[in-house]
Amino acid sequence: MKALEEVPKHVLLAEDDDDDFDFFSMAIDETSLTVILKRAENGDILLQLLDQNIPDILFMDIFLPYKTGRECLREIRANRKYDSLPIIIYTSVKELEQIEFCYREGSNFYMIKPTSFNELKAILKKIISLEWKKMMYYPTLSEFVVNPQ
């Protein structure tokens, strides 16, 4: 009897910084998960890619060129087509105003970029492994920030 192959998760990362993208990509590669990773270097490209194909999970930086992460979050959540898209804010910004904005506007988690590679791997594995298709997860504000440092 043949074992079922794991269905790959399609992950889109909206990140303009090459080093941050490489760090994220390497961490994904080191998990045991089957992931197809795409990148959007700015907010305009992000919205174009979403229009072409909706990923399983979107990780998005707050500070993107052309359209910011805040603008993109509002635009994505205003479109019913993306109601089932998990949006994880992936940023180094720790300001309460930014966190509260993203919570109010419908992101699913606010992930502060870890500096430790192993910590990033563990967090990505946990988030990507959630059964997002079965149930969208909206944590309480106290559980919303991942890796609060």
C-alpha beads as a LAMMPS data file, in Angstrom:
LAMMPS data file: protein, C-alpha beads

149 atoms
148 bonds

1 atom types
1 bond types

-500.0 500.0 xlo xhi
-500.0 500.0 ylo yhi
-500.0 500.0 zlo zhi

Masses

1 110.0

Atoms # bond

1 1 1 0.000 0.000 0.000
2 1 1 1.390 3.387 -1.007
3 1 1 1.555 6.163 1.602
4 1 1 -0.313 9.340 0.799
5 1 1 1.955 12.149 -0.263
6 1 1 1.752 15.325 1.743
7 1 1 -0.059 18.068 -0.137
8 1 1 2.245 21.082 -0.393
9 1 1 1.206 24.296 1.313
10 1 1 1.379 27.352 -0.897
11 1 1 2.891 30.191 1.107
12 1 1 3.241 33.749 -0.126
13 1 1 5.680 36.050 1.647
14 1 1 5.330 39.785 1.032
15 1 1 8.810 41.005 1.964
16 1 1 11.021 43.601 0.296
17 1 1 14.219 42.837 2.237
18 1 1 16.370 40.174 0.527
19 1 1 18.078 39.056 3.748
20 1 1 14.762 38.640 5.567
21 1 1 13.356 36.672 2.631
22 1 1 16.430 34.399 2.525
23 1 1 16.253 33.810 6.311
24 1 1 12.547 32.928 6.043
25 1 1 13.121 30.695 3.005
26 1 1 15.972 28.782 4.660
27 1 1 13.858 28.253 7.783
28 1 1 11.005 26.855 5.676
29 1 1 13.446 24.523 3.916
30 1 1 14.664 23.191 7.274
31 1 1 11.188 22.248 8.504
32 1 1 9.720 18.879 7.641
33 1 1 6.838 20.601 5.846
34 1 1 6.230 20.528 2.118
35 1 1 5.952 24.189 1.163
36 1 1 5.918 26.044 -2.123
37 1 1 7.135 29.541 -1.300
38 1 1 6.537 32.600 -3.478
39 1 1 7.631 36.159 -2.837
40 1 1 6.074 39.547 -3.441
41 1 1 8.681 42.322 -3.169
42 1 1 6.114 45.097 -2.726
43 1 1 2.431 45.722 -2.084
44 1 1 1.501 46.143 -5.739
45 1 1 3.059 42.804 -6.685
46 1 1 1.361 41.193 -3.684
47 1 1 -2.095 42.247 -4.851
48 1 1 -1.327 41.108 -8.415
49 1 1 -0.174 37.681 -7.209
50 1 1 -3.252 37.304 -4.994
51 1 1 -5.466 38.135 -7.942
52 1 1 -3.827 35.324 -9.947
53 1 1 -3.786 32.663 -7.229
54 1 1 -4.784 32.607 -3.564
55 1 1 -2.121 30.913 -1.414
56 1 1 -2.817 28.758 1.616
57 1 1 -1.139 31.323 3.899
58 1 1 0.100 34.885 3.455
59 1 1 2.971 36.246 5.542
60 1 1 3.251 40.016 5.089
61 1 1 5.616 42.711 6.304
62 1 1 4.106 46.010 7.464
63 1 1 6.637 48.176 5.625
64 1 1 6.333 47.351 1.936
65 1 1 7.111 49.743 -0.904
66 1 1 4.359 51.206 -3.108
67 1 1 1.478 49.868 -1.018
68 1 1 2.235 49.339 2.643
69 1 1 1.288 46.212 4.533
70 1 1 -1.398 48.220 6.320
71 1 1 -2.943 49.301 3.007
72 1 1 -2.735 45.773 1.636
73 1 1 -4.301 44.289 4.774
74 1 1 -7.267 46.652 4.500
75 1 1 -7.680 46.003 0.778
76 1 1 -7.429 42.215 1.157
77 1 1 -9.886 42.038 4.055
78 1 1 -12.344 44.308 2.193
79 1 1 -12.587 41.701 -0.583
80 1 1 -14.812 38.699 0.244
81 1 1 -12.750 36.599 -2.175
82 1 1 -10.008 36.491 0.482
83 1 1 -12.171 35.740 3.541
84 1 1 -10.546 32.344 4.066
85 1 1 -6.958 33.568 3.523
86 1 1 -4.897 33.462 6.723
87 1 1 -2.804 36.619 6.995
88 1 1 0.199 36.572 9.289
89 1 1 1.905 39.917 9.792
90 1 1 5.663 39.249 9.685
91 1 1 7.539 42.301 10.928
92 1 1 10.155 43.668 13.306
93 1 1 7.764 46.412 14.466
94 1 1 6.728 45.977 18.102
95 1 1 4.636 49.138 18.535
96 1 1 1.271 48.603 20.201
97 1 1 -0.462 50.920 17.694
98 1 1 0.653 48.718 14.779
99 1 1 -0.318 45.523 16.620
100 1 1 -3.783 46.850 17.465
101 1 1 -4.324 48.097 13.910
102 1 1 -3.494 44.677 12.425
103 1 1 -5.701 42.939 14.996
104 1 1 -8.663 45.232 14.246
105 1 1 -8.195 44.906 10.477
106 1 1 -8.376 41.112 10.516
107 1 1 -4.917 39.617 10.398
108 1 1 -4.712 36.228 12.081
109 1 1 -1.379 36.620 13.881
110 1 1 1.221 39.324 14.363
111 1 1 4.608 37.639 14.177
112 1 1 7.611 39.620 15.345
113 1 1 10.607 38.514 13.283
114 1 1 12.780 36.254 15.422
115 1 1 16.541 36.706 15.387
116 1 1 17.117 33.016 16.136
117 1 1 16.947 30.641 13.178
118 1 1 15.669 27.749 15.309
119 1 1 12.975 29.939 16.811
120 1 1 11.827 31.017 13.343
121 1 1 11.691 27.378 12.199
122 1 1 9.596 26.378 15.213
123 1 1 7.140 29.266 14.794
124 1 1 6.751 28.708 11.044
125 1 1 6.171 24.999 11.544
126 1 1 3.483 25.707 14.137
127 1 1 1.665 28.332 12.043
128 1 1 1.886 26.496 8.725
129 1 1 0.756 23.233 10.346
130 1 1 -2.524 24.730 11.576
131 1 1 -5.573 23.324 9.780
132 1 1 -6.498 26.682 8.232
133 1 1 -8.841 25.102 5.655
134 1 1 -10.988 23.583 8.377
135 1 1 -11.213 26.657 10.567
136 1 1 -9.922 30.212 10.408
137 1 1 -8.185 31.050 13.644
138 1 1 -8.640 34.485 15.198
139 1 1 -6.895 34.542 18.577
140 1 1 -7.637 36.925 21.398
141 1 1 -5.452 40.031 21.463
142 1 1 -3.343 38.481 24.247
143 1 1 -2.543 35.467 21.984
144 1 1 -2.262 37.513 18.771
145 1 1 1.430 38.462 18.991
146 1 1 3.816 35.589 18.223
147 1 1 7.350 35.873 19.572
148 1 1 6.779 39.061 21.600
149 1 1 10.443 39.144 22.781

Bonds

1 1 1 2
2 1 2 3
3 1 3 4
4 1 4 5
5 1 5 6
6 1 6 7
7 1 7 8
8 1 8 9
9 1 9 10
10 1 10 11
11 1 11 12
12 1 12 13
13 1 13 14
14 1 14 15
15 1 15 16
16 1 16 17
17 1 17 18
18 1 18 19
19 1 19 20
20 1 20 21
21 1 21 22
22 1 22 23
23 1 23 24
24 1 24 25
25 1 25 26
26 1 26 27
27 1 27 28
28 1 28 29
29 1 29 30
30 1 30 31
31 1 31 32
32 1 32 33
33 1 33 34
34 1 34 35
35 1 35 36
36 1 36 37
37 1 37 38
38 1 38 39
39 1 39 40
40 1 40 41
41 1 41 42
42 1 42 43
43 1 43 44
44 1 44 45
45 1 45 46
46 1 46 47
47 1 47 48
48 1 48 49
49 1 49 50
50 1 50 51
51 1 51 52
52 1 52 53
53 1 53 54
54 1 54 55
55 1 55 56
56 1 56 57
57 1 57 58
58 1 58 59
59 1 59 60
60 1 60 61
61 1 61 62
62 1 62 63
63 1 63 64
64 1 64 65
65 1 65 66
66 1 66 67
67 1 67 68
68 1 68 69
69 1 69 70
70 1 70 71
71 1 71 72
72 1 72 73
73 1 73 74
74 1 74 75
75 1 75 76
76 1 76 77
77 1 77 78
78 1 78 79
79 1 79 80
80 1 80 81
81 1 81 82
82 1 82 83
83 1 83 84
84 1 84 85
85 1 85 86
86 1 86 87
87 1 87 88
88 1 88 89
89 1 89 90
90 1 90 91
91 1 91 92
92 1 92 93
93 1 93 94
94 1 94 95
95 1 95 96
96 1 96 97
97 1 97 98
98 1 98 99
99 1 99 100
100 1 100 101
101 1 101 102
102 1 102 103
103 1 103 104
104 1 104 105
105 1 105 106
106 1 106 107
107 1 107 108
108 1 108 109
109 1 109 110
110 1 110 111
111 1 111 112
112 1 112 113
113 1 113 114
114 1 114 115
115 1 115 116
116 1 116 117
117 1 117 118
118 1 118 119
119 1 119 120
120 1 120 121
121 1 121 122
122 1 122 123
123 1 123 124
124 1 124 125
125 1 125 126
126 1 126 127
127 1 127 128
128 1 128 129
129 1 129 130
130 1 130 131
131 1 131 132
132 1 132 133
133 1 133 134
134 1 134 135
135 1 135 136
136 1 136 137
137 1 137 138
138 1 138 139
139 1 139 140
140 1 140 141
141 1 141 142
142 1 142 143
143 1 143 144
144 1 144 145
145 1 145 146
146 1 146 147
147 1 147 148
148 1 148 149
